[in-house]
Amino acid sequence: MEEKSIYKRVANYRGLHVYQKAEVLVLLTDIFCKRFLPPYGDRRVDQMNMAARCGKQNIVEGCEDGRTSSEMEVKLVNVGRGSFQELREDYEDYLKRNKLPIWDNNHPRFNKMVDFCRKNNLWEAYQPLAETLSAEELGNLALTLCHITDKMFCGYLEHLEKTFREEGGIKERMHAVRTGYRQEQDARIKALEAENTALKQRLAALEKELNQLKHN
């Protein structure tokens, strides 16, 4: 019988596709800022890098805190989602400000780019592109990743909601553990009582047999 725990089983965040995509966005944003934004005096550099990092780190913190607090896990993951929405706005603003097109379904390379982003979660696939794409290309690549990552965040939040409905929070788990322990102890006591009754009955039968032998 599996022993219950008050701690919720949480995902290994490094294995989550949403985390992997977030990590790509952190590295991609750093390179984008270094290549296409001024090295000094432009607050967007810090803002974009911080938004990307916060998005990723809140996944990490959410998973870690989720062992004891489902509420905190949901809050942190949702904060992470908000950070990437902010990053998405920054990329859109950059493209608009520099009169560069934001690719959509009508762009000949749009569907191929979306397909690439959906299929690839790890930095190794993006690294060769990061230093070679133009500002328009890299900006739209990052923007597409922001949109895909946002959908992943929404899916992950739905998963957390479903888990909470099924397993409850730490108070429910603590109650379940305590109740399970007491039920287990009660079952052991009942088993011992039944065994004791059976032994008494067997002893009485043996004593009866012994008395019959004495009188024969």
Contacts in CASP RR format, 6 or more apart in sequence:
PFRMAT RR
TARGET T0000
AUTHOR 0000-0000-0000
METHOD contacts of the structure
MODEL  1
MEEKSIYKRVANYRGLHVYQKAEVLVLLTDIFCKRFLPPYGDRRVDQMNM
AARCGKQNIVEGCEDGRTSSEMEVKLVNVGRGSFQELREDYEDYLKRNKL
PIWDNNHPRFNKMVDFCRKNNLWEAYQPLAETLSAEELGNLALTLCHITD
KMFCGYLEHLEKTFREEGGIKERMHAVRTGYRQEQDARIKALEAENTALK
QRLAALEKELNQLKHN
4 173 0 8 1.000
4 176 0 8 1.000
4 177 0 8 1.000
4 180 0 8 1.000
5 173 0 8 1.000
5 177 0 8 1.000
6 170 0 8 1.000
6 173 0 8 1.000
6 174 0 8 1.000
6 177 0 8 1.000
7 67 0 8 1.000
7 68 0 8 1.000
7 170 0 8 1.000
7 173 0 8 1.000
8 66 0 8 1.000
8 67 0 8 1.000
8 68 0 8 1.000
8 70 0 8 1.000
8 163 0 8 1.000
8 167 0 8 1.000
8 169 0 8 1.000
8 170 0 8 1.000
8 173 0 8 1.000
10 63 0 8 1.000
10 64 0 8 1.000
10 66 0 8 1.000
10 67 0 8 1.000
10 73 0 8 1.000
11 63 0 8 1.000
12 63 0 8 1.000
13 19 0 8 1.000
13 59 0 8 1.000
13 60 0 8 1.000
13 62 0 8 1.000
13 63 0 8 1.000
14 20 0 8 1.000
16 59 0 8 1.000
16 63 0 8 1.000
16 156 0 8 1.000
17 121 0 8 1.000
17 152 0 8 1.000
18 59 0 8 1.000
18 149 0 8 1.000
18 152 0 8 1.000
18 153 0 8 1.000
18 156 0 8 1.000
19 56 0 8 1.000
19 59 0 8 1.000
19 60 0 8 1.000
20 121 0 8 1.000
20 122 0 8 1.000
21 121 0 8 1.000
21 145 0 8 1.000
21 148 0 8 1.000
21 149 0 8 1.000
21 152 0 8 1.000
22 52 0 8 1.000
22 55 0 8 1.000
22 56 0 8 1.000
22 59 0 8 1.000
22 84 0 8 1.000
22 149 0 8 1.000
23 56 0 8 1.000
23 123 0 8 1.000
24 121 0 8 1.000
24 122 0 8 1.000
24 123 0 8 1.000
24 126 0 8 1.000
24 145 0 8 1.000
25 52 0 8 1.000
25 56 0 8 1.000
25 84 0 8 1.000
25 87 0 8 1.000
25 142 0 8 1.000
25 145 0 8 1.000
25 146 0 8 1.000
25 149 0 8 1.000
26 49 0 8 1.000
26 52 0 8 1.000
26 53 0 8 1.000
26 56 0 8 1.000
27 123 0 8 1.000
27 126 0 8 1.000
27 127 0 8 1.000
27 130 0 8 1.000
28 126 0 8 1.000
28 130 0 8 1.000
28 138 0 8 1.000
28 141 0 8 1.000
28 142 0 8 1.000
28 145 0 8 1.000
29 48 0 8 1.000
29 49 0 8 1.000
29 51 0 8 1.000
29 52 0 8 1.000
29 87 0 8 1.000
29 142 0 8 1.000
30 49 0 8 1.000
30 52 0 8 1.000
31 130 0 8 1.000
31 131 0 8 1.000
31 138 0 8 1.000
32 48 0 8 1.000
32 130 0 8 1.000
32 135 0 8 1.000
32 138 0 8 1.000
32 139 0 8 1.000
32 142 0 8 1.000
33 44 0 8 1.000
33 45 0 8 1.000
33 48 0 8 1.000
33 49 0 8 1.000
35 131 0 8 1.000
35 135 0 8 1.000
35 138 0 8 1.000
36 94 0 8 1.000
36 135 0 8 1.000
36 138 0 8 1.000
37 44 0 8 1.000
37 45 0 8 1.000
37 48 0 8 1.000
38 45 0 8 1.000
39 45 0 8 1.000
44 90 0 8 1.000
44 94 0 8 1.000
47 86 0 8 1.000
47 90 0 8 1.000
48 87 0 8 1.000
48 90 0 8 1.000
48 91 0 8 1.000
51 83 0 8 1.000
51 84 0 8 1.000
51 86 0 8 1.000
51 87 0 8 1.000
51 90 0 8 1.000
52 83 0 8 1.000
52 84 0 8 1.000
52 87 0 8 1.000
54 79 0 8 1.000
54 80 0 8 1.000
54 83 0 8 1.000
55 79 0 8 1.000
55 80 0 8 1.000
55 81 0 8 1.000
55 82 0 8 1.000
55 83 0 8 1.000
55 84 0 8 1.000
55 87 0 8 1.000
56 80 0 8 1.000
58 76 0 8 1.000
58 77 0 8 1.000
58 79 0 8 1.000
58 80 0 8 1.000
58 83 0 8 1.000
59 76 0 8 1.000
59 77 0 8 1.000
59 80 0 8 1.000
61 76 0 8 1.000
62 72 0 8 1.000
62 73 0 8 1.000
62 76 0 8 1.000
62 77 0 8 1.000
63 73 0 8 1.000
65 72 0 8 1.000
65 73 0 8 1.000
65 76 0 8 1.000
66 72 0 8 1.000
66 73 0 8 1.000
68 170 0 8 1.000
69 169 0 8 1.000
69 170 0 8 1.000
70 160 0 8 1.000
70 163 0 8 1.000
70 164 0 8 1.000
70 168 0 8 1.000
70 169 0 8 1.000
70 170 0 8 1.000
71 169 0 8 1.000
73 160 0 8 1.000
74 157 0 8 1.000
74 160 0 8 1.000
74 161 0 8 1.000
74 164 0 8 1.000
77 153 0 8 1.000
77 156 0 8 1.000
77 157 0 8 1.000
77 160 0 8 1.000
78 153 0 8 1.000
78 157 0 8 1.000
80 153 0 8 1.000
81 150 0 8 1.000
81 153 0 8 1.000
81 154 0 8 1.000
81 157 0 8 1.000
84 146 0 8 1.000
84 149 0 8 1.000
84 150 0 8 1.000
84 153 0 8 1.000
85 146 0 8 1.000
85 150 0 8 1.000
87 142 0 8 1.000
87 146 0 8 1.000
88 143 0 8 1.000
88 146 0 8 1.000
88 147 0 8 1.000
88 150 0 8 1.000
91 139 0 8 1.000
91 142 0 8 1.000
91 143 0 8 1.000
91 146 0 8 1.000
92 102 0 8 1.000
92 143 0 8 1.000
94 100 0 8 1.000
94 135 0 8 1.000
94 139 0 8 1.000
95 101 0 8 1.000
95 102 0 8 1.000
95 136 0 8 1.000
95 139 0 8 1.000
95 140 0 8 1.000
95 143 0 8 1.000
96 102 0 8 1.000
98 135 0 8 1.000
100 135 0 8 1.000
100 136 0 8 1.000
100 139 0 8 1.000
101 107 0 8 1.000
101 136 0 8 1.000
102 140 0 8 1.000
102 143 0 8 1.000
103 109 0 8 1.000
103 110 0 8 1.000
103 113 0 8 1.000
103 140 0 8 1.000
103 143 0 8 1.000
103 144 0 8 1.000
104 110 0 8 1.000
105 111 0 8 1.000
113 140 0 8 1.000
113 141 0 8 1.000
113 144 0 8 1.000
114 144 0 8 1.000
114 148 0 8 1.000
116 125 0 8 1.000
117 141 0 8 1.000
117 144 0 8 1.000
117 145 0 8 1.000
117 148 0 8 1.000
118 148 0 8 1.000
120 126 0 8 1.000
126 141 0 8 1.000
129 138 0 8 1.000
129 141 0 8 1.000
130 138 0 8 1.000
133 139 0 8 1.000
133 141 0 8 1.000
167 173 0 8 1.000
END
